[in-house]
Amino acid sequence: MTVKENLDKLENYLVSHKVKGTNRSLINIEECVEIIKSINSMIPNSLDESEIIVRQKESIIEQAEEEASRKRIYADSEAEKIRRNAEEKAEEIIMKANEQAEKLVQKEEIITKAHEQSERIILDSEEESKSIAEKAELSKQDTERKATNILNEAQDHSMKTRNGADAYAREVLFSLEERISTTLGQVRKGIEMLDESEVEVN
């Protein structure tokens, strides 16, 4: 009989020997003592078994806690490794992304600067070409004006020179004509003198 069965037996005994209308019971002390002794004889074994079970449970719980602690430490360590690896990979990805973004920005800046420089070169070339064309036109006009002036001056000089030459030639011819006239007069006088001399001789 187990401890519980003996306790149930004692309870039934006390209830069955209760005096009606009161809270008292008429019991046989010896029977109660026997039941109690039987319970007491079983209690140590039950306690020992309970203690063993408790110790086993505590050992199992302790082992489980140690195992759980080890697993938790391992899990925390693995989680920390995973977190660090994830952070390193994230930093690497961010770094590469920043580098690529910077390269793209630099490339975009280079392209923008190249466009700006090419546009500036085109504008400068157009302005320089326009300036050269304007200067060429001005030079052409100046050259034409100078050529016209030179031609006019040459024509004036030629006209003046020709007029001067004509006047000089006219003067020379007039002078020559006078000399010839004088010479012819002298020749006539000489002829006349000769004729007069011949007449006198005859």
Secondary structure, 3 states (H helix, E strand, C coil): CCHHHHHHHHHHHHHHCECCCCCCECCCHHHHHHHHHHHHHHHHHHHHHHHHHHHHHHHHHHHHHHHHHHHHHHHHHHHHHHHHHHHHHHHHHHHHHHHHHHHHHHHHHHHHHHHHHHHHHHHHHHHHHHHHHHHHHHHHHHHHHHHHHHHHHHHHHHHHHHHHHHHHHHHHHHHHHHHHHHHHHHHHHHHHHHHHHHHHHC
